[in-house]
């Protein structure tokens, strides 16, 4: 199993970050390489499932994800055949520390040389980019205090 750990500081309250993460209609905004479909319910409810489809070097990867654990507004744990991923939030004053960590295996139908290319470095860059995009979008939409 490969491991991933990336984190970023989002200049927005934890509740705002949590609501943004749990809005399935916005996932493609901060994860544009993946199409999400067949969302069975709210993302902050254990048992909700959805399908993520991505193309990597001409190969389609399609995974059904399941929400395994929820601790509002601090933890969303997703599981699929590819692995297990945790989105964690920790309040840092008026901001939020967002962490994505997990263990994963690339699908077996990818040829060995592609798996090596895609695995560690690519996954780290991909996850870092997701968090950067999440941060940018979440910060733009922070409600202004009256």
C-alpha positions as CSV (number, residue, x, y, z in Angstrom):
1,X,0.0,0.0,0.0
2,X,1.1,3.5,-0.8
3,X,0.6,6.3,1.7
4,X,-0.4,9.9,1.2
5,X,-0.3,12.9,3.6
6,X,-0.9,16.5,2.5
7,X,-2.2,19.5,4.4
8,X,-3.0,23.1,3.9
9,X,-4.2,26.1,5.9
10,X,-7.5,27.5,4.7
11,X,-8.4,31.0,5.7
12,X,-12.0,30.2,6.5
13,X,-13.8,28.9,9.6
14,X,-14.0,25.1,10.1
15,X,-17.8,25.1,9.7
16,X,-17.5,26.8,6.3
17,X,-14.8,24.3,5.2
18,X,-16.9,21.4,6.3
19,X,-20.0,22.6,4.5
20,X,-17.9,23.2,1.3
21,X,-16.3,19.6,1.5
22,X,-19.7,18.0,2.0
23,X,-21.3,19.7,-1.0
24,X,-21.0,17.0,-3.6
25,X,-22.1,19.4,-6.4
26,X,-18.8,21.3,-5.8
27,X,-16.4,18.4,-5.8
28,X,-15.7,18.7,-9.6
29,X,-14.7,22.4,-9.0
30,X,-11.7,21.5,-6.8
31,X,-11.1,18.0,-8.3
32,X,-11.6,18.8,-12.0
33,X,-9.9,15.5,-13.3
34,X,-12.7,13.4,-11.7
35,X,-16.3,13.2,-12.6
36,X,-18.6,12.3,-9.7
37,X,-22.0,10.6,-10.1
38,X,-24.6,8.4,-8.5
39,X,-24.3,10.2,-5.1
40,X,-26.7,8.2,-2.9
41,X,-27.2,10.8,-0.1
42,X,-25.5,13.5,1.9
43,X,-21.7,13.2,2.1
44,X,-21.8,13.8,5.9
45,X,-23.7,10.5,6.5
46,X,-22.1,7.1,7.0
47,X,-23.1,4.7,4.2
48,X,-23.5,7.3,1.4
49,X,-21.9,6.1,-1.8
50,X,-20.8,7.8,-5.0
51,X,-18.8,6.9,-8.2
52,X,-15.7,8.7,-9.2
53,X,-14.4,8.4,-12.8
54,X,-11.0,9.6,-13.9
55,X,-8.8,9.1,-17.0
56,X,-5.1,8.6,-16.5
57,X,-2.9,8.3,-19.6
58,X,-5.8,7.0,-21.6
59,X,-7.0,4.5,-19.0
60,X,-10.3,4.9,-17.2
61,X,-10.3,4.4,-13.5
62,X,-13.8,4.1,-12.0
63,X,-14.3,3.6,-8.2
64,X,-17.3,3.5,-6.0
65,X,-16.6,5.4,-2.8
66,X,-18.4,4.8,0.5
67,X,-18.5,7.2,3.5
68,X,-17.1,5.1,6.3
69,X,-16.9,7.5,9.2
70,X,-18.1,11.0,9.9
71,X,-17.2,13.3,12.8
72,X,-18.8,16.7,12.0
73,X,-17.1,19.1,11.3
74,X,-13.7,17.4,11.7
75,X,-13.5,14.1,9.8
76,X,-14.8,12.5,6.6
77,X,-13.4,9.0,5.9
78,X,-13.9,7.6,2.4
79,X,-13.2,4.0,1.4
80,X,-13.1,2.4,-2.1
81,X,-11.5,-0.6,-3.7
82,X,-8.5,1.7,-4.4
83,X,-7.9,2.6,-0.7
84,X,-9.0,4.6,2.3
85,X,-8.8,8.4,2.5
86,X,-9.4,10.8,5.5
87,X,-10.2,14.5,5.2
88,X,-9.5,16.1,8.5
89,X,-10.2,19.7,9.7
90,X,-8.7,21.4,12.7
91,X,-9.6,25.0,13.7
92,X,-6.7,27.3,13.9
93,X,-8.3,30.5,15.2
94,X,-10.3,32.0,12.4
95,X,-8.7,29.5,9.9
96,X,-8.8,25.8,9.4
97,X,-6.0,23.2,8.9
98,X,-7.2,20.7,6.2
99,X,-5.4,17.4,6.0
100,X,-5.9,14.6,3.4
101,X,-4.2,11.3,4.3
102,X,-4.7,7.7,3.3
103,X,-3.5,4.5,1.9
104,X,-4.1,3.4,-1.7
105,X,-3.2,0.9,-4.4
106,X,-3.5,1.9,-8.1
107,X,-5.9,-0.4,-10.0
108,X,-4.4,-3.6,-11.3
109,X,-5.5,-3.1,-14.9
110,X,-2.9,-0.3,-15.4
111,X,0.4,-1.6,-16.9
112,X,3.3,-1.8,-14.4
113,X,5.2,1.2,-15.8
114,X,2.1,3.4,-15.7
115,X,1.5,2.3,-12.1
116,X,5.0,3.4,-11.2
117,X,4.5,6.8,-12.9
118,X,1.1,7.4,-11.4
119,X,1.8,6.2,-7.9
120,X,3.8,8.2,-5.4
121,X,4.9,11.4,-7.1
122,X,1.8,11.8,-9.2
123,X,-0.6,11.1,-6.4
124,X,1.2,13.6,-4.1
125,X,1.0,16.3,-6.8
126,X,-2.6,15.5,-7.5
127,X,-3.6,15.6,-3.9
128,X,-1.7,18.8,-3.3
129,X,-3.4,20.4,-6.2
130,X,-6.8,19.3,-4.9
131,X,-6.1,21.0,-1.6
132,X,-4.9,24.2,-3.2
133,X,-8.0,24.4,-5.4
134,X,-10.2,23.6,-2.4
135,X,-8.5,26.4,-0.4
136,X,-8.8,28.9,-3.2
137,X,-12.5,28.2,-3.8
138,X,-13.4,27.9,-0.1
139,X,-11.7,31.2,0.8
140,X,-13.4,33.1,-2.0
141,X,-16.8,32.1,-0.7
142,X,-16.3,32.8,3.0
143,X,-19.3,34.9,4.2
144,X,-18.4,38.4,5.2
145,X,-19.2,39.2,8.8
146,X,-21.9,41.9,9.2
